[in-house]
Amino acid sequence: MRSTILIATVAALGAFVAAAQPGWHDPSPHTVRFVTVAPDVRLEVLDWGGTGRPVVLLAGLGNTAHVFDDFAPKLTSEYHVYGVTRRGYGASGAPASGYESDRLGDDVLAVLDELKINRPVLVGHSFGGAELSSIATRHPERAAGVVYLDAAYGYAFDNGKGASFEQMMKTTAGVNAPPPGPEDIVSFDTVRAWYSRTNGISLPEAEFRALAVPLPDGKPGPPRESPGNAAILAGVQKYSAIRVPALAIFATPHDMGSWVDRAPDPSKVREALAQTESLVTLQAKAFEEGVPGARVVRLERAHHYVFLSNEPDVLRELHAFIAGLRLDAGARP
């Protein structure tokens, strides 16, 4: 996430990602198609199949739908699971404009229309919470429920009683994991080993590949250029009325990985992280009190990629939440 909280967990992902290797095949059991959501803008949509209520997964800032390559198949025994790569990233189109939160929410709605997905459960990680809230606020009839995976921060819910987007950005400014060294970028395997060693979690292989410019020899290449990050941060909107059933999972306190102990000034980093956790606590309480009927779950020592670090907990809460939805569940008045 390169958004408002815990930027350090993946800041280096944009500094280096691995390139596609000749002959490599994504092992995740999904099909890939593209949906046109605006003139000259096509979004990559992954379909893992499955039966039951549709579930649509939305990635965080800087990620693609492939970040769910390992998690999504765990859901297909009960749901039909899709993933959407937002504009500006991976194989999706990267226009120069159109990155405001409501525009990104409209992109998701266009995908639902094209694929005839009726009132799914929308699940967003990190900045994906902005798209959830855009839809839940403006078009609550389109979703049966929304699930925030460490995603219910100021860009997704701001009623003036929690931590604002600006506060989180200010507190986390400069809190970054160190970049990989030359020895970490000689091969795809060394990249994954570095990332796991630094952050304590491992992203799916296809996620690293999706964000890179392929090199002919299959060695690590530069990241794909995108106007997305800065434009999305500049296009944050305020949402304070979540009008569909909601589940919000907060990682608090966060597990940042081992890089903190190796930082040039660990005490300074820990001080900034402590301030951040105070804001997370404030935001979780604001969401709990400000969204009628919402279930708020706090997972201690979970990583920001909570669906990877605490997969059993997330699956349990997700199944329970969806089981509690009526077949006609949807908008609140």
N, C-alpha and C positions, 0 to 999 in steps of 0.2 A: 504494500500500500504506500503510495506517495500522496497521501491526503492529509487529514487533519490530526491523526493520532498515530503514534508509534511508527513514524516514518522510518526509523532505523531498521525495522524488521526487514524491509526490502529495498532500501534506498540503493543498495549496490546492484540490485537486479537490473535497473536501467543503465547502470554504468557498464555492465557486461552481461551478455546472455549468449548461449551456445547456438551455433548455426546448425542448419539442417545438414545431415550427413547423407551421402548418396546411398539410396536403397533402404533408408530407414523407414519403418512403418509404425504409425501410432497404434499401440496395442489396445487402447481403450475401445470398447465395443460400441462405438457410435457411428452414425452416418453423418455426412456433412452436406449442407445445402446453403444457398445464399438467398436472402430475401431483400428485395429492393424496398427501402423505406423512404427514399427521397430521390429526386433526380441525381443520377450518378453516385448514389450511396447504397451499397449493398452490405448487409450484415451477415457474418458467418453464424449459422445456427447448427448446433450439435444436437443429435437426437439419439439418446441411449435406448429408446424403446421402453417396454414395460407396459403394464396394464393398470387401470385404476385412474384416480384423479390426476390430472396433469400438474406437474411441478416444473417451474421454470427457474433456472439458476442464473444469477447475475453476478459477475465478478467485480472485484474491487478495482480501484484506480491503478492503471498500469498493467493489469492482468487481462487475460482472455478467458473464454469459456473453458479452455483446456486446463485451467487450474483445478477444475472439478473432475478431471479424467479418472482419478482414483476413487473419489467420493461418490460420484453420481451412480455408478453401477450398484452401490449398496442400497439404492432406493428403488430399483426397477422391479423388485418382486412385489411391490405394492402400488407403485405410481408409474405414470408415463413421464419420463424425465427428459427435459430439454435444457440447453444452455445457449446463451446469446453473448456473442462478443460485440461490445459496443463500438460505435464508430470511432475511428482513430487508432485502433489497435489490431495487431495480428493480421489476419486475412480480411478483415472488414475494411470498408472504404474509409479514407481519411480526408474528408473535406476540410477546407480552411476555416469553416464556421459551423455553427449548429451544435454547440456543446453545452448550452444551458441545461439545467436539470430537467425542466419540463420538455425540452426538445428530446433529450435522451429517454425520458419516459414515453414520449410519443413514438419513438423508435421501437420500444418494446411493444407498445400497443399495435403498431403496424405489423410486427412479427406475429402477434396473436391473431390478427385478422387474416393474414396470408395463410397461416397454417390451420386456421379454424380451431384454435385452442380456446375453449370456453371456460372462463372464470377459473383460472389455475390458482394454485398456491404459488406466490412469488417469493423466492428465497434470494436474498442479496447479502453478499459479503462486503464489508468495509464500505467504500463509496457507492456500492450498489444500493445502499440504503436510500440514497437520494432518489433513484428511479422508483423504488418501492413507494416512497412517500409521495412522490409526484402523482403516481397512479392512484394511491389510496386516498389522496386528497381531492383530486379533480375528477377521477373516474372510478369511484369505489365499486360500482356495479360490475367492473371488469375483473375483479379479483375475489377469490373466496377467502383469502387470508394472506398475510405478509409475515415473513420471518427474517429478522435482522440478525445476521451473524457478525457480531462485534461491529455493527453497522448503524446503530441508532444514535449517532452523534449529531452535532449541530447542523450538519448539512442535510440530515434526515428529520430531525425534530428540534424545534426551537420555539418554546413558548415563553422565553424570557426568564425561566426559573432554573435552567440547567447551565451547562457549559456551552458558550457560544462557539461557533466555527472559528472566529477570530482568536478567541482565548486559546483554543487547542493549537492553532497554527503557531501562535506566539510561543507557547510553552514548549512545543516540540522542535522549534527552529534550531538547527544545528546539531540535533541528536541523531547521528548517523552511524551506522555500522561501517567499519573500515572496508575499503574496496579490496577485491582480490589482488594478490600479487602475481607476478609473471608466472610463477610455478603453478598457479591455480587455474590458468587459462590455456594450458597446452592441449587440453582435450576436453571432450564433453564430460567424461567421467571425473576429471579433476574439478570441473566446475560444480558438478552436483555434490561432490565430497566437500568442497569449500563451503557451499551454501548450507549444507546440513550441519557442518561443524560450527559454522558461525551463528546460525539462527536456531538450531535445534530441531528443525523440521525439514522435510524434503518435498519440493514441488514436483509435480509430474514432469517427466522428461519432455513431453510435447509442449508444455508451457514455456520452457526455456527456448525451444525451437521456434515457437510461434512469434516470439518477440524479436527475432534476429534476422539479419540479412544473410541468406545462405552463402557460404563460400564453396568454391568448386571442390576443395580437398576435404570438406566436412569438418574443418577445424573451427574453433570459436570465431565468430564474426561480430561486427558492430551491431548495436541495437537499431531496429527500424526507427526512422524518424517519424514523429507524429506531433501535430499541434495539440493533441488531446490533453495532456496533463495541465498545462497552464490555462488553457481555455476552459476546462471543466472546473478548475478551482475558481476562476474568475466568474463562472456562470452559476455559482451556488445560489439557491433560492431558499426562502424560509417556509417551513411547513410546521403547522402546529395543530392540525386536525386530522388524525389518522382515523379514517371512517370504516375500516374493515377489521376483523379480528387480527390480533397481532401477537407475535412471540418475539421477544428481544433477548438475545443471549449476549451478555457482556463478559469479556475476559477481564477479570480484575481481582487481585493485581496481576498484571501481565508477566509472562515469562518471555524475556527478550532474547534469550539465547546467551551463549558464553562470551559473545563479543564484548559485553559490558565490562567484564573483568579485565579484558585486554585493551580497553580504551586508553588513550594517552592520559586522561584525567578521569578515572572511574568515579571519583566522588562527585565531580561536576555532573556527569551523566546521571548518576543515581539521584542527585538532587532534582534534576529536571524531570526524571521519571516519577519521582515521588509527587511532584507538583501535578504531573499529568494524571496520576492515579486519583488524586483528590478531585480533579475535574471529572474523571470517569465516574467516580462515586456520586458526585452531584448530578451528572447527566442521567445515570441509571435511575436515581430517585425521581428526577423530573419526568422521565418517560413513564415510570411506574404510576405516578400520581396524575399525569396529564393525559394519558391515553386510556379511556374507560375500558375496563375488562382485559387489558393487556397482561400477558404473563411475562414477567421479567426474571431471567435466570442469570445468576452470577457464578462464573466458574473461576475458582482461584488457581493461579499459576498456569493459566492457559495462554497459548500464544495468540497473537492477533489472528493468525490463520486457524481459528478455533476448530474448524471442521476437519483440520488435519491433526492438530495436536491433541484434541479431545473428541475424536470421532465417535466413540460409543456414547458419550454424553449428548452430543449434538443429535445423533440418530434417535436416541431415546426421547429427547424433548420434541424433535420434529414429528416423530410418529404419534406421540401423545397429543400434540397440538392438532395435527390433521385429523386424527380419530375423533377429536371433540368438535369438529366442524360439522354442521348440518350439511346435507347434500345441497341445500339451497343457500348455504351460508354466503354472506356477501356484505353489501353496504349497510352501514348504520344510518339512520336518519340524521 
